[in-house]
Amino acid sequence: MNRKKWAELITANCKSIGTYKVEFDPVIDTLAGVLEKRDKVEQEFQEAGAEAVIIHTNQGGNANMTKNPMLVAIGELNTQALAYWRDLGLTPAGLRKLNEQAFQKKKTSALAEVLKELG
C-alpha cells in the first residue's frame, strides 16, 4: 500500500475510535511512511525467497549464518510503527492513555435498567 492510502486508513481508524485531531496529521504521515517502507521491504524479502537466515562471508573470507538483514529491517519498522500506533491510540494501551473511558463499563441505574426492559 502506498503512503497516501496508509495515511487515509490511519486517519479513518483514528476517527472511528475518536482520537483523531488535525494536529496529528504529521504523525499520521510519518507512520504512513514507515508502513510504506515496511511493505516494500516485505515484498523484497518475499521476492528474494523469504529466507530467515542467510550465509554471510566476512572480510576474512569465513562464511557464517546470520539473520537476513531484510527480516531485521522488517522487525525494526514494525517496532517503529507500533510506537506511532500507540501514540495515536490505535492499540489498546494507547487508546487507554488517550481516552481512559474507552474501556470503562457504562454504569446505569436500576431505574434505567427497568425502564429499558419495559421498552
Legacy VTK file of the C-alpha trace (Angstrom):
# vtk DataFile Version 3.0
C-alpha trace
ASCII
DATASET POLYDATA
POINTS 119 float
0.000 0.000 0.000
1.332 3.464 -0.745
1.862 6.271 1.763
-1.333 8.133 0.824
-3.522 5.026 1.215
-1.894 4.233 4.564
-2.500 7.810 5.747
-6.170 7.589 4.730
-6.593 4.265 6.552
-4.844 5.504 9.710
-6.909 8.698 9.717
-10.130 6.704 9.290
-9.142 4.394 12.154
-8.344 7.341 14.424
-11.686 8.939 13.572
-13.585 5.712 14.216
-12.195 5.433 17.761
-12.434 9.159 18.442
-8.731 10.001 18.743
-8.264 11.967 15.512
-7.089 15.562 15.696
-5.799 17.571 12.776
-2.666 18.221 14.827
-1.851 14.504 14.495
-1.577 14.690 10.678
2.265 14.920 10.706
2.443 11.848 12.971
-0.034 10.024 10.727
2.070 10.912 7.680
5.228 9.648 9.385
3.531 6.377 10.340
2.236 6.017 6.773
5.810 6.417 5.518
7.103 3.769 7.923
4.379 1.335 6.832
5.054 2.009 3.150
8.761 1.236 3.678
7.867 -1.894 5.649
5.628 -3.086 2.833
8.408 -2.556 0.266
10.963 -4.433 2.357
8.481 -7.273 2.959
7.849 -7.527 -0.769
11.610 -7.628 -1.489
12.035 -10.234 1.256
9.333 -12.445 -0.291
10.742 -11.999 -3.803
14.223 -12.948 -2.554
12.925 -16.261 -1.218
11.893 -15.267 2.324
14.944 -16.890 3.887
15.150 -16.048 7.599
18.839 -16.961 7.730
21.465 -16.275 5.065
25.129 -17.105 4.609
27.332 -14.036 5.062
31.010 -14.029 4.129
33.048 -11.749 6.383
36.219 -9.832 5.454
38.360 -12.792 6.458
36.563 -14.973 3.937
34.725 -17.029 6.542
31.126 -17.924 5.800
28.717 -17.549 8.709
24.980 -17.947 9.067
23.271 -14.705 10.020
19.749 -13.347 10.282
18.560 -11.917 6.971
19.045 -8.107 7.066
15.670 -7.636 5.363
13.986 -9.561 8.170
15.788 -7.378 10.703
14.616 -4.246 8.850
11.023 -5.503 8.843
11.189 -6.035 12.608
12.633 -2.572 13.209
9.998 -0.927 11.011
7.242 -2.832 12.839
8.667 -1.633 16.165
8.673 1.966 14.918
5.118 1.599 13.615
3.939 0.170 16.934
5.223 3.253 18.756
3.272 5.537 16.403
0.141 3.356 16.610
0.333 3.564 20.392
0.757 7.356 20.302
-2.306 7.680 18.056
-4.415 5.472 20.325
-4.554 2.624 17.811
-3.539 -0.024 20.349
-5.487 -0.931 23.485
-2.796 0.600 25.732
-2.547 3.703 23.582
-6.305 4.186 23.496
-6.477 3.771 27.259
-3.894 6.564 27.647
-5.771 8.932 25.340
-9.262 8.023 26.475
-9.490 6.382 29.884
-13.244 5.979 29.496
-12.923 3.890 26.301
-12.687 0.656 28.299
-14.844 1.510 31.282
-18.242 -0.121 31.535
-21.051 2.348 31.400
-22.911 2.405 34.692
-26.665 2.551 34.588
-29.062 2.945 37.438
-31.523 0.243 38.443
-34.377 2.507 37.328
-32.815 2.923 33.894
-32.466 -0.865 33.580
-36.125 -1.420 34.463
-37.291 1.264 32.038
-35.090 -0.235 29.330
-36.642 -3.671 29.869
-40.168 -2.212 29.677
-39.380 -0.860 26.265
LINES 1 120
119 0 1 2 3 4 5 6 7 8 9 10 11 12 13 14 15 16 17 18 19 20 21 22 23 24 25 26 27 28 29 30 31 32 33 34 35 36 37 38 39 40 41 42 43 44 45 46 47 48 49 50 51 52 53 54 55 56 57 58 59 60 61 62 63 64 65 66 67 68 69 70 71 72 73 74 75 76 77 78 79 80 81 82 83 84 85 86 87 88 89 90 91 92 93 94 95 96 97 98 99 100 101 102 103 104 105 106 107 108 109 110 111 112 113 114 115 116 117 118
